[in-house]
């Protein structure tokens, strides 16, 4: 499918949004409109086909202006923070989705790609998570992302041509927050959480962006949900040791009980809040370390999409060159 109108990216200054912008802007004929509260990274791409409009996606009037002439939307903007209360997440992760998709339906937008999260599945149930699984979100962030999904699902019934993406832990160049940051840049690794044997699900940011674009250009992907994950499931200890080798970071190989990590997280949280930053160790994130985390990516691959980085080991090797 070709798009002759404007392609809109919300949250284009963020980790995933900026990678998406870089990939899309390779097509000099594509008209791209981006929005975010900040624009420091966006301004690094000095390309004539990129139009920046600073806006607040919570504002209905600003959204209406933003969507003028748009025929494809990549909705990446959101609060990705497991330590934030649902009431603070809701205006962005839920209410803004409602407003944005409502206008998209009214404007007969050709494609709406919604970035959700694999956290909507909840804790691991012993089988790789599939798109058809019943969702059981546990924390406020996961609940807000699932609520956003439900709005999109209802809009699909009203004619919205939408695709829902559920990426797992995203890592890669430019990642400074969240679970993926330890696999993305140098930094001391204070210890191995728990027994270190739990399996992980990860995906490079480049594959998240490329898959989103690829799926938006297919005719038979609308109305569907897709897991975005690579083929590999390294153990936590294996992944941390590989990150240490990749970036030359120091790693303390002592195993830290998860209960102790929870206590440390509780102590760090108010300090991080005063400093206006996301805690290095989010309490809710620790809960995901008690079990393996397997993602099924067969549905994505069945569309013909070829992962750029299917293997975690080779992916980390490539990070040395960046």
VOBA-1610 file (N, C-alpha, C; in pm, whole numbers, padded with zeros to 5 digits, always signed):
BEGIN
Unk+00084-00119+00000Unk+00000+00000+00000Unk+00088+00125+00000Unk+00055+00221-00086Unk+00130+00345-00094Unk+00052+00458-00028Unk+00125+00551+00029Unk+00063+00664+00098Unk+00106+00794+00031Unk+00007+00867-00018Unk+00036+00992-00088Unk+00016+01114+00003Unk-00055+01092+00114Unk-00075+01200+00210Unk+00042+01209+00307Unk+00014+01266+00422Unk+00117+01285+00525Unk+00119+01165+00620Unk+00238+01119+00653Unk+00256+01016+00755Unk+00290+01085+00886Unk+00211+01060+00988Unk+00230+01123+01119Unk+00295+01026+01217Unk+00395+01075+01290Unk+00456+00999+01399Unk+00438+01079+01527Unk+00367+01022+01623Unk+00359+01085+01756Unk+00473+01030+01841Unk+00523+01112+01933Unk+00635+01067+02016Unk+00762+01046+01936Unk+00782+01129+01834Unk+00894+01110+01740Unk+01030+01142+01799Unk+01033+01207+01913Unk+01162+01240+01975Unk+01209+01131+02072Unk+01123+01032+02096Unk+01157+00925+02189Unk+01241+00817+02123Unk+01274+00717+02200Unk+01363+00609+02156Unk+01310+00538+02032Unk+01189+00484+02039Unk+01132+00412+01926Unk+01086+00508+01817Unk+01024+00617+01857Unk+00972+00713+01761Unk+01080+00771+01672Unk+01196+00800+01729Unk+01305+00858+01651Unk+01363+00755+01554Unk+01372+00631+01597Unk+01420+00526+01506Unk+01323+00510+01388Unk+01195+00518+01417Unk+01093+00512+01313Unk+01108+00628+01216Unk+01133+00746+01270Unk+01151+00865+01187Unk+01273+00850+01097Unk+01382+00801+01151Unk+01504+00782+01071Unk+01477+00687+00955Unk+01404+00580+00982Unk+01376+00480+00879Unk+01283+00536+00771Unk+01176+00602+00814Unk+01080+00658+00718Unk+01141+00769+00634Unk+01227+00850+00694Unk+01282+00966+00624Unk+01383+00928+00516Unk+01416+00799+00506Unk+01503+00754+00397Unk+01433+00771+00262Unk+01300+00773+00265Unk+01221+00797+00144Unk+01200+00948+00131Unk+01276+01011+00044Unk+01271+01157+00031Unk+01140+01207-00026Unk+01062+01118-00086Unk+00934+01158-00144Unk+00818+01149-00044Unk+00845+01090+00071Unk+00740+01073+00172Unk+00725+01199+00255Unk+00601+01246+00267Unk+00574+01363+00351Unk+00552+01317+00495Unk+00636+01365+00585Unk+00632+01319+00724Unk+00604+01435+00818Unk+00510+01414+00907Unk+00482+01512+01012Unk+00511+01445+01146Unk+00582+01515+01232Unk+00617+01458+01362Unk+00572+01551+01474Unk+00546+01490+01588Unk+00508+01571+01704Unk+00566+01508+01830Unk+00600+01594+01923Unk+00648+01554+02054Unk+00660+01681+02137Unk+00678+01663+02266Unk+00698+01779+02353Unk+00839+01833+02336Unk+00936+01742+02321Unk+01075+01779+02297Unk+01109+01759+02150Unk+01215+01825+02104Unk+01252+01812+01964Unk+01402+01806+01940Unk+01482+01784+02046Unk+01627+01788+02031Unk+01680+01684+01933Unk+01626+01562+01937Unk+01671+01459+01844Unk+01611+01479+01705Unk+01486+01518+01701Unk+01420+01542+01572Unk+01498+01643+01489Unk+01546+01747+01555Unk+01617+01854+01484Unk+01752+01811+01428Unk+01799+01694+01470Unk+01925+01641+01415Unk+01906+01596+01270Unk+01782+01559+01236Unk+01752+01516+01100Unk+01705+01635+01018Unk+01795+01701+00956Unk+01761+01821+00879Unk+01721+01781+00737Unk+01599+01730+00726Unk+01550+01686+00597Unk+01425+01765+00560Unk+01415+01806+00434Unk+01303+01892+00392Unk+01166+01826+00397Unk+01162+01693+00401Unk+01031+01626+00400Unk+00978+01600+00540Unk+01045+01654+00644Unk+00999+01638+00782Unk+00942+01769+00834Unk+00817+01765+00876Unk+00750+01881+00933Unk+00728+01856+01083Unk+00779+01946+01165Unk+00763+01933+01310Unk+00652+02025+01360Unk+00558+01966+01432Unk+00454+02044+01500Unk+00454+02003+01646Unk+00496+02091+01733Unk+00491+02061+01876Unk+00346+02065+01921Unk+00304+01964+01992Unk+00165+01960+02034Unk+00149+01877+02160Unk+00034+01893+02222Unk-00004+01813+02338Unk-00114+01719+02291Unk-00085+01590+02282Unk-00183+01496+02225Unk-00303+01475+02316Unk-00302+01536+02433Unk-00420+01531+02519Unk-00524+01634+02477Unk-00482+01729+02391Unk-00567+01841+02352Unk-00639+01809+02220Unk-00772+01802+02226Unk-00853+01765+02110Unk-00831+01860+01992Unk-00827+01990+02018Unk-00811+02089+01911Unk-00675+02075+01844Unk-00572+02055+01923Unk-00438+02039+01867Unk-00428+01911+01785Unk-00495+01807+01829Unk-00496+01682+01753Unk-00563+01700+01617Unk-00672+01774+01614Unk-00744+01797+01488Unk-00654+01866+01387Unk-00578+01965+01433Unk-00484+02035+01346Unk-00373+01941+01301Unk-00327+01860+01393Unk-00216+01768+01368Unk-00251+01666+01259Unk-00377+01623+01255Unk-00418+01519+01162Unk-00465+01571+01026Unk-00460+01699+01007Unk-00502+01757+00879Unk-00410+01708+00766Unk-00468+01639+00669Unk-00392+01589+00554Unk-00319+01458+00579Unk-00338+01398+00694Unk-00268+01275+00731Unk-00344+01152+00681Unk-00272+01057+00620Unk-00338+00932+00580Unk-00277+00808+00646Unk-00168+00827+00723Unk-00110+00716+00800Unk-00056+00769+00933Unk-00086+00696+01040Unk-00043+00737+01174Unk+00036+00625+01240Unk+00151+00659+01294Unk+00225+00571+01384Unk+00215+00634+01522Unk+00131+00576+01607Unk+00112+00634+01740Unk+00206+00567+01840Unk+00319+00634+01861Unk+00423+00583+01950Unk+00419+00652+02086Unk+00370+00775+02089Unk+00373+00856+02211Unk+00303+00785+02326Unk+00364+00795+02442Unk+00305+00735+02562Unk+00402+00746+02678Unk+00352+00722+02796Unk+00438+00718+02914Unk+00477+00573+02937Unk+00607+00545+02926Unk+00658+00409+02946Unk+00732+00405+03079Unk+00656+00384+03184Unk+00713+00394+03319Unk+00631+00306+03412Unk+00691+00202+03462Unk+00620+00106+03547Unk+00596+00158+03687Unk+00661+00268+03723Unk+00649+00321+03859Unk+00547+00435+03869Unk+00476+00462+03760Unk+00378+00570+03757Unk+00237+00516+03784Unk+00160+00589+03863Unk+00023+00549+03895Unk-00066+00554+03770Unk-00170+00472+03769Unk-00261+00465+03654Unk-00325+00600+03625Unk-00362+00674+03728Unk-00428+00803+03708Unk-00340+00902+03632Unk-00209+00888+03646Unk-00117+00976+03573Unk-00089+00923+03433Unk-00100+00793+03416Unk-00079+00732+03285Unk-00200+00751+03193Unk-00318+00751+03251Unk-00443+00748+03175Unk-00458+00862+03073Unk-00428+00988+03107Unk-00448+01095+03008Unk-00371+01075+02879Unk-00252+01013+02887Unk-00169+00991+02769Unk-00193+00854+02708Unk-00182+00750+02790Unk-00187+00613+02738Unk-00327+00563+02705Unk-00428+00633+02754Unk-00566+00588+02730Unk-00649+00698+02663Unk-00666+00811+02732Unk-00755+00916+02682Unk-00709+00973+02548Unk-00578+00993+02532Unk-00526+01047+02406Unk-00549+00950+02291Unk-00544+00821+02320Unk-00573+00719+02218Unk-00718+00731+02173Unk-00807+00752+02267Unk-00949+00768+02236Unk-00971+00887+02143Unk-00909+00999+02175Unk-00926+01121+02094Unk-00862+01105+01957Unk-00742+01050+01955Unk-00669+01035+01829Unk-00739+00941+01733Unk-00783+00826+01782Unk-00849+00729+01694Unk-00987+00778+01649Unk-01053+00855+01732Unk-01182+00911+01695Unk-01168+01004+01574Unk-01067+01091+01580Unk-01042+01182+01467Unk-00996+01104+01345Unk-00916+00999+01368Unk-00868+00917+01256Unk-00983+00853+01180Unk-01085+00807+01253Unk-01203+00749+01190Unk-01279+00856+01111Unk-01297+00972+01173Unk-01368+01082+01107Unk-01298+01126+00979Unk-01163+01122+00981Unk-01085+01167+00866Unk-01056+01056+00765Unk-01109+00937+00792Unk-01087+00821+00703Unk-00939+00796+00676Unk-00861+00799+00783Unk-00717+00770+00774Unk-00698+00628+00721Unk-00603+00611+00630Unk-00582+00481+00565Unk-00517+00377+00655Unk-00434+00422+00751Unk-00363+00327+00838Unk-00330+00391+00971Unk-00355+00316+01077Unk-00322+00360+01212Unk-00245+00245+01278Unk-00119+00269+01313Unk-00035+00167+01376Unk-00017+00205+01523Unk-00066+00118+01609Unk-00069+00147+01753Unk+00039+00069+01826Unk+00124+00141+01897Unk+00232+00077+01973Unk+00185+00047+02114Unk+00166-00081+02142Unk+00127-00125+02275Unk+00249-00187+02343Unk+00231-00296+02416Unk+00342-00357+02490Unk+00309-00503+02522Unk+00411-00586+02525Unk+00389-00726+02563Unk+00351-00740+02710Unk+00367-00633+02786Unk+00330-00638+02929Unk+00181-00662+02949Unk+00101-00642+02845Unk-00044-00664+02858Unk-00077-00810+02886Unk+00016-00901+02852Unk-00010-01043+02876Unk-00007-01079+03024Unk+00068-01003+03102Unk+00083-01035+03243Unk+00202-01126+03266Unk+00199-01203+03373Unk+00310-01292+03405Unk+00307-01417+03319Unk+00424-01475+03300Unk+00440-01591+03212Unk+00360-01710+03261Unk+00293-01778+03166Unk+00203-01888+03203Unk+00256-02025+03163Unk+00382-02031+03122Unk+00442-02159+03085Unk+00450-02185+02937Unk+00382-02103+02856Unk+00385-02116+02711Unk+00420-01981+02649Unk+00487-01981+02534Unk+00518-01854+02468Unk+00391-01773+02444Unk+00398-01644+02475Unk+00281-01558+02458Unk+00245-01547+02310Unk+00118-01572+02280Unk+00066-01555+02144Unk-00038-01444+02144Unk-00059-01387+02027Unk-00152-01276+02013Unk-00294-01313+02051Unk-00326-01440+02046Unk-00461-01487+02078Unk-00480-01514+02228Unk-00374-01505+02306Unk-00383-01532+02449Unk-00469-01427+02520Unk-00536-01470+02626Unk-00612-01376+02709Unk-00514-01288+02784Unk-00535-01159+02781Unk-00446-01064+02848Unk-00483-01053+02996Unk-00381-01040+03079Unk-00402-01028+03223Unk-00300-00929+03280Unk-00309-00802+03239Unk-00210-00703+03283Unk-00207-00687+03434Unk-00086-00678+03490Unk-00071-00678+03635Unk-00044-00540+03695Unk+00038-00460+03629Unk+00077-00330+03685Unk+00004-00217+03613Unk+00017-00098+03667Unk-00057+00018+03614Unk-00020+00047+03469Unk+00109+00037+03437Unk+00152+00062+03299Unk+00086-00037+03203Unk+00094-00165+03236Unk+00036-00268+03150Unk-00115-00249+03135Unk-00180-00212+03244Unk-00325-00189+03240Unk-00359-00071+03151Unk-00275+00032+03155Unk-00301+00150+03071Unk-00281+00116+02923Unk-00180+00036+02892Unk-00157-00004+02753Unk-00269-00094+02702Unk-00319-00181+02788Unk-00429-00269+02747Unk-00557-00189+02727Unk-00579-00090+02812Unk-00697-00004+02795Unk-00689+00071+02662Unk-00569+00114+02625Unk-00550+00179+02496Unk-00581+00084+02381Unk-00536-00039+02394Unk-00565-00142+02293Unk-00715-00162+02275Unk-00786-00168+02386Unk-00930-00193+02379Unk-01003-00082+02304Unk-00955+00041+02320Unk-01013+00153+02246Unk-00990+00134+02097Unk-00868+00097+02061Unk-00835+00075+01920Unk-00922-00038+01863Unk-00940-00144+01939Unk-01022-00256+01895Unk-01166-00212+01866Unk-01219-00126+01952Unk-01355-00074+01930Unk-01360+00014+01805Unk-01256+00093+01783Unk-01252+00181+01665Unk-01242+00098+01537Unk-01175-00016+01544Unk-01167-00104+01427Unk-01307-00146+01384Unk-01394-00171+01482Unk-01533-00207+01452Unk-01606-00092+01383Unk-01556+00031+01405Unk-01617+00149+01343Unk-01549+00189+01213Unk-01459+00103+01165Unk-01398+00128+01035Unk-01253+00171+01036Unk-01192+00184+01154Unk-01051+00224+01159Unk-00963+00111+01107Unk-00876+00142+01012Unk-00781+00044+00961Unk-00658+00049+01051Unk-00655-00038+01151Unk-00553-00031+01255Unk-00476-00161+01269Unk-00353-00146+01317Unk-00266-00258+01351Unk-00215-00232+01492Unk-00219-00334+01577Unk-00168-00321+01714Unk-00039-00400+01727Unk+00065-00334+01776Unk+00195-00397+01795Unk+00223-00418+01944Unk+00276-00535+01976Unk+00314-00566+02115Unk+00463-00601+02122Unk+00549-00500+02122Unk+00692-00529+02136Unk+00726-00574+02277Unk+00826-00662+02287Unk+00876-00702+02419Unk+00983-00602+02461Unk+01084-00642+02538Unk+01188-00548+02581Unk+01265-00498+02459Unk+01260-00368+02437Unk+01325-00307+02321Unk+01460-00249+02364Unk+01563-00279+02287Unk+01696-00227+02317Unk+01763-00183+02187Unk+01876-00117+02201Unk+01949-00074+02083Unk+02003+00067+02100Unk+02069+00120+01997Unk+02128+00253+02005Unk+02025+00359+02042Unk+02058+00440+02142Unk+01968+00547+02184Unk+01879+00514+02300Unk+01884+00389+02350Unk+01799+00350+02463Unk+01865+00392+02594Unk+01801+00479+02668Unk+01855+00528+02795Unk+01765+00500+02914Unk+01649+00441+02890Unk+01555+00411+02998Unk+01496+00272+02977Unk+01432+00222+03082Unk+01362+00095+03071Unk+01455-00025+03082Unk+01395-00143+03069Unk+01470-00267+03087Unk+01577-00286+02981Unk+01559-00226+02863Unk+01654-00246+02754Unk+01782-00166+02764Unk+01789-00071+02856Unk+01906+00018+02859Unk+02035-00056+02893Unk+02027-00160+02976Unk+02147-00234+03015Unk+02210-00306+02896Unk+02129-00333+02791Unk+02179-00398+02670Unk+02209-00298+02559Unk+02210-00169+02593Unk+02218-00065+02491Unk+02335+00031+02506Unk+02397+00034+02621Unk+02503+00133+02644Unk+02591+00087+02760Unk+02711+00145+02772Unk+02799+00110+02884Unk+02736+00148+03018Unk+02768+00071+03120Unk+02717+00100+03253Unk+02750-00014+03346Unk+02784+00018+03469Unk+02821-00087+03564Unk+02701-00176+03595Unk+02725-00306+03598Unk+02621-00403+03632Unk+02649-00451+03774Unk+02563-00409+03867Unk+02591-00428+04010Unk+02577-00573+04056Unk+02506-00654+03979Unk+02486-00793+04019Unk+02388-00863+03927Unk+02369-00992+03950Unk+02276-01073+03871Unk+02147-01089+03951Unk+02035-01038+03901Unk+01908-01053+03973Unk+01865-01199+03985Unk+01832-01240+04105Unk+01784-01376+04127Unk+01886-01481+04089Unk+01839-01594+04036Unk+01931-01700+03997Unk+01993-01678+03860Unk+01942-01575+03787Unk+01998-01542+03657Unk+01960-01638+03546Unk+01878-01738+03577Unk+01845-01842+03480Unk+01719-01813+03399Unk+01644-01713+03441Unk+01516-01686+03373Unk+01541-01636+03231Unk+01461-01686+03138Unk+01477-01653+02997Unk+01410-01519+02964Unk+01471-01447+02870Unk+01424-01314+02833Unk+01369-01312+02691Unk+01288-01212+02663Unk+01242-01183+02527Unk+01283-01039+02494Unk+01359-01023+02386Unk+01410-00891+02349Unk+01390-00866+02201Unk+01406-00740+02161Unk+01401-00706+02020Unk+01475-00575+01998Unk+01551-00568+01889Unk+01624-00445+01856Unk+01526-00339+01808Unk+01556-00215+01841Unk+01467-00104+01804Unk+01453-00092+01653Unk+01560-00126+01580Unk+01553-00119+01434Unk+01446-00213+01379Unk+01432-00330+01441Unk+01330-00425+01395Unk+01189-00379+01432Unk+01176-00311+01545Unk+01045-00257+01582Unk+01000-00155+01478Unk+01090-00065+01441Unk+01056+00038+01343Unk+01030-00022+01205Unk+01117-00109+01161Unk+01104-00169+01028Unk+00978-00255+01017Unk+00948-00331+01124Unk+00828-00415+01123Unk+00702-00330+01117Unk+00701-00220+01191Unk+00584-00130+01191Unk+00557-00076+01052Unk+00662-00032+00985Unk+00647+00022+00850Unk+00603-00088+00753Unk+00669-00202+00761Unk+00638-00315+00673Unk+00491-00356+00685Unk+00444-00371+00807Unk+00305-00413+00829Unk+00206-00309+00779Unk+00242-00181+00790Unk+00151-00074+00744Unk+00137-00072+00593Unk+00232-00133+00524Unk+00231-00132+00378Unk+00169-00259+00318Unk+00131-00353+00405Unk+00065-00475+00358Unk-00087-00452+00356Unk-00155-00527+00273Unk-00300-00511+00260Unk-00379-00595+00361Unk-00319-00704+00409Unk-00393-00800+00490Unk-00354-00800+00638Unk-00295-00691+00684Unk-00249-00686+00824Unk-00339-00603+00915Unk-00433-00532+00855Unk-00518-00443+00935Unk-00620-00523+01016Unk-00648-00472+01135Unk-00737-00541+01227Unk-00667-00651+01304Unk-00534-00654+01295Unk-00456-00761+01356Unk-00365-00710+01468Unk-00323-00803+01554Unk-00226-00776+01660Unk-00101-00857+01629Unk+00016-00795+01650Unk+00142-00864+01622Unk+00241-00849+01738Unk+00293-00962+01784Unk+00407-00959+01876Unk+00530-00917+01798Unk+00613-00833+01859Unk+00739-00793+01797Unk+00852-00841+01888Unk+00920-00946+01846Unk+01027-01006+01926Unk+01125-01076+01832Unk+01250-01093+01878Unk+01344-01169+01797Unk+01326-01319+01821Unk+01417-01400+01766Unk+01403-01546+01776Unk+01470-01604+01900Unk+01542-01522+01974Unk+01629-01571+02080Unk+01568-01552+02218Unk+01609-01636+02312Unk+01566-01622+02451Unk+01683-01653+02544Unk+01779-01561+02553Unk+01894-01584+02642Unk+01850-01577+02788Unk+01927-01641+02874Unk+01899-01626+03017Unk+01943-01487+03060Unk+01891-01440+03172Unk+01925-01308+03222Unk+02076-01296+03245Unk+02135-01399+03304Unk+02279-01394+03331Unk+02359-01393+03201Unk+02320-01474+03104Unk+02388-01475+02975Unk+02381-01338+02908Unk+02264-01276+02913Unk+02244-01146+02849Unk+02328-01038+02916Unk+02333-01039+03049Unk+02411-00939+03122Unk+02560-00957+03098Unk+02607-01081+03095Unk+02748-01107+03068Unk+02785-01062+02927Unk+02695-01082+02832Unk+02719-01040+02695Unk+02723-00888+02685Unk+02633-00821+02758Unk+02634-00674+02761Unk+02765-00623+02819Unk+02813-00689+02923Unk+02940-00650+02986Unk+03055-00660+02887Unk+03059-00769+02810Unk+03165-00788+02711Unk+03152-00688+02596Unk+03030-00663+02555Unk+03006-00573+02442Unk+03053-00431+02471Unk+03020-00382+02590Unk+03048-00242+02621Unk+03169-00223+02713Unk+03233-00333+02751Unk+03346-00322+02842Unk+03305-00276+02980Unk+03183-00308+03018Unk+03129-00265+03148Unk+03171-00363+03257Unk+03186-00311+03377Unk+03215-00398+03490Unk+03088-00471+03532Unk+03104-00598+03566Unk+02990-00676+03611Unk+03026-00748+03741Unk+02941-00732+03838Unk+02955-00804+03965Unk+02872-00931+03953Unk+02936-01046+03958Unk+02865-01171+03932Unk+02795-01229+04055Unk+02784-01149+04159Unk+02709-01194+04276Unk+02560-01198+04242Unk+02491-01300+04289Unk+02347-01312+04264Unk+02271-01244+04378Unk+02186-01150+04340Unk+02112-01071+04439Unk+01969-01124+04449Unk+01925-01166+04567Unk+01788-01216+04583Unk+01686-01111+04537Unk+01581-01156+04470Unk+01480-01063+04418Unk+01409-00988+04530Unk+01393-01052+04646Unk+01331-00983+04759Unk+01415-00864+04802Unk+01547-00881+04804Unk+01636-00771+04839Unk+01628-00660+04735Unk+01618-00697+04608Unk+01604-00596+04502Unk+01475-00516+04519Unk+01369-00582+04562Unk+01243-00511+04587Unk+01260-00407+04697Unk+01331-00444+04802Unk+01355-00351+04914Unk+01438-00232+04866Unk+01543-00260+04790Unk+01628-00153+04736Unk+01546-00061+04646Unk+01460-00121+04565Unk+01376-00043+04474Unk+01283+00050+04550Unk+01223-00001+04657Unk+01133+00080+04739Unk+01207+00199+04799Unk+01333+00179+04836Unk+01412+00287+04895Unk+01455+00389+04790Unk+01482+00341+04668Unk+01529+00430+04563Unk+01417+00514+04503Unk+01297+00460+04500Unk+01185+00524+04431Unk+01161+00669+04472Unk+01150+00703+04602Unk+01127+00843+04639Unk+01243+00935+04603Unk+01364+00881+04606Unk+01482+00961+04569Unk+01476+00996+04420Unk+01443+00895+04339Unk+01432+00917+04194Unk+01322+01017+04162Unk+01212+01009+04236Unk+01101+01101+04214Unk+01142+01245+04242Unk+01217+01266+04349Unk+01266+01400+04383Unk+01362+01452+04277Unk+01437+01362+04216Unk+01534+01400+04113Unk+01472+01408+03974Unk+01342+01376+03965Unk+01272+01385+03838Unk+01317+01283+03735Unk+01350+01164+03779Unk+01395+01059+03687Unk+01324+00927+03716Unk+01332+00836+03619Unk+01277+00703+03637Unk+01376+00623+03721Unk+01332+00550+03821Unk+01424+00471+03903Unk+01504+00372+03818Unk+01631+00353+03852Unk+01712+00255+03780Unk+01654+00115+03795Unk+01589+00093+03908Unk+01531-00038+03937Unk+01385-00018+03976Unk+01294-00035+03880Unk+01153-00014+03908Unk+01093-00137+03978Unk+01020-00112+04084Unk+00964-00219+04166Unk+00879-00315+04083Unk+00793-00259+03999Unk+00704-00344+03919Unk+00781-00429+03819Unk+00896-00378+03773Unk+00976-00453+03675Unk+01036-00579+03736Unk+01066-00574+03865Unk+01127-00690+03932Unk+01033-00810+03928Unk+00904-00784+03929Unk+00806-00894+03928Unk+00818-00981+03802Unk+00869-00921+03694Unk+00884-00996+03569Unk+01006-01088+03570Unk+01090-01077+03674Unk+01212-01155+03681Unk+01194-01288+03755Unk+01074-01313+03804Unk+01048-01438+03876Unk+01023-01555+03782Unk+00990-01525+03657Unk+00955-01631+03562Unk+01024-01609+03429Unk+01029-01713+03347Unk+01075-01698+03209Unk+00979-01606+03134Unk+01025-01555+03020Unk+00940-01469+02939Unk+00964-01504+02791Unk+00876-01585+02738Unk+00887-01629+02599Unk+00780-01560+02514Unk+00821-01513+02397Unk+00728-01451+02302Unk+00726-01532+02173Unk+00608-01553+02120Unk+00591-01620+01992Unk+00585-01513+01882Unk+00679-01519+01787Unk+00682-01419+01680Unk+00645-01477+01544Unk+00585-01595+01544Unk+00553-01662+01418Unk+00453-01584+01333Unk+00359-01517+01397Unk+00260-01441+01321Unk+00326-01328+01243Unk+00420-01259+01308Unk+00494-01153+01240Unk+00570-01210+01121Unk+00641-01319+01143Unk+00724-01376+01036Unk+00639-01435+00923Unk+00516-01475+00955Unk+00428-01531+00852Unk+00386-01427+00749Unk+00402-01299+00782Unk+00369-01192+00688Unk+00480-01172+00585Unk+00594-01237+00608Unk+00708-01221+00519Unk+00815-01128+00574Unk+00790-01072+00693Unk+00890-00982+00750Unk+01014-01062+00793Unk+01131-01013+00755Unk+01258-01076+00791Unk+01327-00991+00898Unk+01350-01052+01012Unk+01417-00980+01120Unk+01558-00939+01080Unk+01591-00815+01107Unk+01725-00765+01081Unk+01823-00822+01184Unk+01773-00836+01307Unk+01855-00891+01416Unk+01778-01005+01485Unk+01777-01124+01425Unk+01701-01235+01484Unk+01767-01298+01605Unk+01899-01278+01618Unk+01977-01344+01722Unk+02036-01242+01818Unk+02016-01262+01948Unk+02062-01166+02049Unk+02214-01157+02052Unk+02283-01270+02039Unk+02429-01269+02045Unk+02489-01189+01930Unk+02447-01217+01808Unk+02500-01145+01692Unk+02458-00998+01695Unk+02340-00972+01749Unk+02294-00834+01762Unk+02386-00756+01854Unk+02420-00816+01969Unk+02509-00748+02063Unk+02648-00730+02004Unk+02693-00826+01923Unk+02822-00812+01855Unk+02821-00689+01766Unk+02709-00667+01698Unk+02699-00551+01607Unk+02699-00419+01683Unk+02656-00424+01811Unk+02653-00301+01891Unk+02794-00248+01917Unk+02894-00334+01909Unk+03033-00290+01927Unk+03075-00193+01818Unk+03012-00205+01702Unk+03051-00124+01587Unk+02981+00010+01583Unk+02883+00031+01672Unk+02803+00154+01670Unk+02865+00259+01762
//
